[in-house]
């Protein structure tokens, strides 16, 4: 079980998968609507006879179940590669996404799928408040894990945070629904990204200021003609650590003598 302060991911792995990703790295998150209840959806997606699956299912109350490992291929966003085959309406060329068209392969290989409990006819895909919170949290978790596992950043735009209807517009034109809160999800993800960048820049500035101060203090003497800071290079290695208050006040005391 993967846990946070608010949301947990419970694993119940489905047999309906393809091991690995056929050489692809996932860079799209695809949202779906279950067209049914949470328990029924999980059961169906784990039923060998269904032949379908998704990486995650998010309930209206915020529960999250993972059915497929991120490193494996779920059977949720399939596109066919043969216009004369048995699924011509699912051909990759019919997608509204240029990346799907250009890749000319099964979209399952490079996507991560999230099923959301609900019916498109109920609210046209609009998520319940707790469900939306859970989906946003899950998107963030997926993005972090993809970065950790594959070393890539999933772009925060509507070409990579998408709905099933963009992959399969002919067979799934209403999935997850016209009222699905893509904008709210993306805004939250982008705000998080900006916050991370600010923290990184602040940390960089703090380190630069610390190095500058240590270099300066190592050249200054206290009233006893001793360096105010000994071994500045050693201190530079600890700049990211919290400074104990006793040390801070000791240095201030030495400077003020």
N, C-alpha and C positions, 0 to 999 in steps of 0.2 A: 504494500500500500504506500502511495506517495501522498504526503500530508503537507498542508500549509495551515495557517491560522484559521482560514475560513473554509477551504475546500480540500477534499480528499479524492484521490484517484484509486478506485478499487479495480483490480485486474480480474477479468474473466475471459481468458483467451479463446478466440474462435478458431475452429479448424479450417475455416474458409479463407485461406491466405496463399500467397506465393512467397516462399522464403526469399529474403533479400529484395533487391530493387533492380535487378538486371543491369547493374552498372550505373544507374541514375542516382542523383541526390535530390531529396525532396525540397522544393522551393515554393510550393503552393499549399495553402490551407483551404480546403473546400467544405463549405457548410451545406448541410442537408436538413430536411424536416422528415421526421419518422413516419408521418401519416398514421400514427398509432401511439399507444401508451409506452412508457419507458420500459417496463418489464417485458412487455410483448416484443418490443423492438430488440432488446438485448437477447431474448430467447430466439427470435427469428434469425438474427445475425450470427448466432452461434450454432444454428441448426445446419448440419452437414447437407441436408436436402435443399436448403435455400440457395446455396452457392454464392451468397453475398456476405459482406462484412463491412465494417468501418473501424477506423482506429479508436474512436471514442463515441460515447453516447452521453448527452447531457440532459438530465431530467429537469422538469419545471421547477423543482425545489432546490436545484443546484447540485444534486448528486452527479458524480461523473464515474463512468465505468470505461475502462480501456479494454478493447477486444483484440487489438493487433499491436504488436511492437512497432515502434517508429522505424526500425530498421527493416521491417518486412512490408510487403505489398498487400494492402487491403483490396477487396473487390467491391468498390463503391463508385468509382468515377471512370469506368471502363470506356475506352474509345476503340472502335474497330479500325483495322488498317487495310481492309479490303472492301471497296465499294460494291463488289459483286458477291460478297460473302453473305452470311445469314443475318448480319446486323448493319445494313447499309445506313440506317437512320442514326447510327451512333458513330459514324465515321469521323475521324479527327478533323477533317476538312470543314465540317459543319459547325465546329466550335466558333464562338465569337471572340475567342482569345487567340491572338497571333502566335503566342508561344506554343499553344497546343497544336496549331496548324503546322508550325515550322518543325516541331519535333517529330511528327509523323510516326508516333508510336502510341502504345497504350498509356493513357494519362494516369492510370493507377500507379505506374512506376515512380512518378515524380510528385505525387500529391499525398497529402495527409487529410483524412476525412473526419469530419465531426457531424454526427447525427444529433439533432435537437428534438426532444420530445414535443409532439404537437401535430396539428392538422393544418394544412395550408388554407383550408376553407374556414377555419375558426377565426384567425386574426391575420390571415395572409402572411404567415411566417413570423409575426412579431413575437419576440421572446418575452416571457415573464421576467420581472425585475431580478429575482434571484438567479434565474437561468441565464440572463444576460451577464450578470456579474461573473457567474461560473464560466461562461464561454470566453469572456475577456481574459479571465485568469488563465484558462486553458490555452488560449492563443499565445499568451506570454510564455507559458511553460513550454509549449511546442517550439516556439522560436528560440528559446534558450537551449533546449535539448538538441535541436538541429544544429545550432552553432557549436555545441559541445561535441556532438558525434561526428558531424560532417565538415565543420569548419566554415560554414557558409551562413550568410545573413539572408533571411527571407525578406524581400523588399516589402515595405509597408504601403501598398497601393492596391487598387482594385483589379490589377492584373495578377496579383498573387494572393490576396485575401479575397476569395471568390465564392460564388454560389454554384451549385450543381448545374443550374440552368445555363451557365456560361460554358461549361464543358460539353453538356449534351442538350442544346437548346430545342431539339426536335422531340426527344423522348422525355425530357424533364423540364418543361418550360416554366413550371411554377415551384421549383425546388430551390431554395427553401421558402420563397414567397416574396412578394413585392414590398412588404413591410418589414422584412428582416433588417435588423439594425446594423448594417455594415458600417455606416458612417460613425456611429457611436463606438463600435469596436476599433475602427482604425484611429479615431481621434484619441482614444485611450492608449493605444499602442504607441502612437506618435508622441504623445505627452510623456510617456514613460521613457521613450528614446531620448527626447530632449533633456529630461531630468538626468539621465545617465551621462549624456554629453557634458552637461553643466558640472556634474560631480567630477567627471574626469578632468575637465579644464581647471576646476578649482583645486583638485588634488595636485595637478601639474604646477599650478601657480604657487601653492603652498610649499611644494618641494623646492622649487626654484628660490623662493624667499628664504627657506630654511638653509639651503646651501650657501646663499649669499651672506646670511647672518652668521653662520658658523665660520666661514672664511674670514669675516670681519672680526669676530670675537676672538678668534685664535691669534690674531695679531695684536690685540689689546691686552693691557696688563691691569691687574687690580692694584690696590694700595700696597700690597706686599711684593709687587713686581712679578707676580705669577700670571701666566696666561689665564684669561677668564675661561677659556674652553681649551682643554687638552684633547689631543687626538681627534681633530674635527672629522677626519675621514670615517672614523668609527661611529661618530654620532650621525653622520650622513646616512649610514645604513639603516638607522632606526627612525628616520624622519616620518615614516608612515605610521609609526606607533604612537599611542597616546602617551604624552609626557606625564609622569607622576607629579602630583602637585608639590611634593616635598622638594623635588629637583628644581622645578620651576622657581619656587620661592627661594631656594638656596642660591640660585644664580642671580636673582634679583637682589638678594641681600649682598652678594659679593660685589655687584655692580655699584650699589648705592653707598658702599663704605668709603 
